[in-house]
Amino acid sequence: MITIPEFRTENLIISILNPNDYELLVKYEKDNRNHLSQWEPTRAEEYFDIEETKKRVKLNLRNFQAGSSISLVAFNKDKSEIICLCSFSNIVYGAFQACNLGYSISEKKQGTGLMFEMLQASIQFVFTEYNLHRIMANYMPSNTRSGRLLARLGFQKEGLAKSYLKIAGSWQDHVLTSKLHQG
């Protein structure tokens, strides 16, 4: 059986969401639906249903156990609320040893440094535990806050992908960035 990681930072507890705690994800997504909609694909109404959320949480756990992705949540200190999320997806080993990073933070916690705190610890965990060489993260040019966050974390710009992802119903350009493991 694979051990579920749990690590603490100054303000957060970071782990894989336990399927029994899906209600915390339901609340996070409900509370932040409008805020996050500008940065995510258009979601069908069913995406937010309790049963669909349970399925996604279970799938995230299975993908973690299979080694294909790592979806982490950052809780407040008493684990009563999800503050932010990040996922390391499309993990590829062999000659590539890389993955993609995605993340979100509660609207009310923006600008507090908590997303930086979570990503800094989570990136170190992934580089160390999974021996990856590259983490790629992309953001829309209009999302200057995300661009500053990635730069602060040591991600380097690699280019611009035109019409890269369909976000909020339309194809959006994305700035391509990556961070290489220095260990």
C-alpha positions in Angstrom: 0.0 0.0 0.0 1.3 3.5 -0.9 1.7 6.0 1.9 -0.4 9.1 1.6 1.9 12.1 2.1 1.1 14.8 4.7 3.5 17.6 5.4 3.2 20.8 7.3 4.4 24.3 6.5 4.1 27.4 8.7 0.4 27.9 8.0 -0.8 24.8 6.1 -1.2 21.1 6.2 -0.7 19.6 2.7 -1.9 16.2 1.7 -3.9 14.1 -0.8 -7.6 14.6 -0.1 -9.1 11.6 1.7 -12.3 10.4 -0.1 -14.1 10.7 3.2 -13.4 14.4 3.3 -15.0 15.2 -0.1 -17.3 17.7 1.6 -14.4 20.1 2.0 -13.8 20.1 -1.8 -17.5 20.6 -2.4 -17.4 23.7 -0.2 -14.1 25.0 -1.8 -15.5 24.6 -5.3 -18.9 26.1 -4.4 -17.4 29.1 -2.6 -14.9 29.8 -5.4 -16.9 28.8 -8.5 -17.3 32.3 -9.9 -13.7 33.3 -8.9 -12.1 30.3 -10.6 -14.4 30.2 -13.7 -12.2 32.8 -15.5 -9.1 30.5 -15.2 -10.7 27.1 -15.8 -12.5 25.2 -18.6 -16.2 25.7 -18.7 -17.6 23.1 -16.2 -20.9 21.3 -16.7 -23.3 21.7 -13.8 -22.8 18.0 -13.0 -19.1 18.7 -12.3 -20.2 20.3 -9.0 -22.6 17.5 -7.9 -21.7 15.7 -4.7 -21.5 12.3 -6.4 -19.3 13.7 -9.2 -17.0 15.3 -6.6 -16.8 12.0 -4.7 -15.8 10.3 -8.0 -13.1 12.9 -8.7 -11.6 12.6 -5.3 -11.5 8.8 -5.6 -10.0 9.1 -9.1 -7.3 11.5 -7.8 -6.4 9.0 -5.2 -6.2 6.1 -7.7 -4.0 8.3 -10.0 -1.7 9.1 -7.1 -1.4 5.4 -6.3 -0.7 4.6 -10.0 2.0 7.4 -10.1 0.3 9.3 -13.0 -0.6 12.4 -11.0 -0.5 14.0 -7.6 -3.4 16.2 -6.5 -2.6 18.0 -3.3 -4.8 20.1 -1.0 -3.7 22.6 1.5 -5.8 22.8 4.6 -5.9 25.3 7.4 -4.2 24.2 10.6 -7.3 22.3 12.0 -8.1 20.7 8.6 -11.5 22.2 8.5 -11.1 24.2 5.3 -9.3 23.8 2.0 -7.2 27.0 1.3 -5.6 26.0 -2.0 -5.0 23.1 -4.4 -2.3 22.0 -6.7 -1.9 19.1 -9.1 1.1 17.6 -10.8 -0.4 15.8 -13.8 0.8 14.0 -16.9 3.8 12.6 -15.0 6.2 11.1 -17.5 9.3 9.1 -16.5 12.1 7.7 -18.7 14.1 10.3 -20.6 11.6 13.1 -20.0 11.0 13.0 -16.1 8.5 15.8 -16.2 5.0 16.9 -15.3 2.5 19.7 -15.6 1.5 21.9 -12.6 -1.9 23.4 -12.1 -3.1 25.3 -9.0 -5.9 27.4 -7.5 -6.5 29.4 -4.3 -9.6 30.5 -2.5 -10.6 34.0 -3.5 -10.6 35.2 0.1 -7.0 34.0 0.6 -5.4 35.6 -2.5 -2.4 37.9 -1.7 -1.6 36.2 1.6 1.4 34.2 0.4 -0.3 30.9 1.1 -0.3 29.7 -2.6 3.5 30.4 -2.7 3.9 28.5 0.6 2.0 25.5 -0.7 3.7 25.4 -4.1 7.2 25.8 -2.6 6.7 22.8 -0.3 4.8 20.8 -2.9 7.4 21.3 -5.7 10.2 20.3 -3.3 8.2 17.2 -2.4 7.7 16.2 -6.0 11.3 16.8 -7.1 12.6 14.9 -4.1 10.1 12.0 -3.9 9.5 11.5 -7.6 13.0 12.3 -8.9 11.5 14.5 -11.7 13.7 16.8 -13.7 11.2 19.4 -15.0 7.8 20.9 -13.8 5.9 22.8 -16.4 3.3 25.5 -15.6 1.4 27.7 -18.0 -0.7 30.8 -17.5 -2.7 33.2 -19.5 -0.9 36.5 -20.1 -3.7 38.4 -18.4 -3.1 36.5 -15.2 -0.2 38.6 -14.0 -0.6 37.4 -10.5 0.1 33.8 -11.6 3.0 35.0 -13.7 4.6 36.8 -10.7 4.0 33.7 -8.5 5.7 31.3 -10.9 8.6 33.7 -11.3 9.0 34.0 -7.5 9.1 30.1 -7.4 11.9 30.1 -10.0 10.0 29.1 -13.1 11.5 30.4 -16.3 9.5 31.6 -19.3 10.0 29.4 -22.4 7.6 30.9 -24.8 4.0 31.7 -25.8 1.6 29.1 -27.0 -1.2 30.6 -29.2 -4.7 29.4 -28.6 -3.4 26.8 -26.2 -6.3 25.9 -23.9 -10.0 26.5 -24.0 -10.6 28.5 -20.8 -14.0 30.0 -19.8 -15.4 29.0 -23.2 -12.7 30.4 -25.5 -9.3 29.5 -26.7 -6.6 31.4 -24.8 -2.9 32.0 -25.3 -0.7 30.8 -22.5 2.8 31.7 -21.4 4.8 28.5 -21.1 7.2 28.2 -18.1 9.2 25.5 -16.4 11.3 24.9 -13.4 14.2 22.4 -13.4 15.3 20.3 -10.5 18.6 21.7 -9.2 19.3 18.7 -6.9 
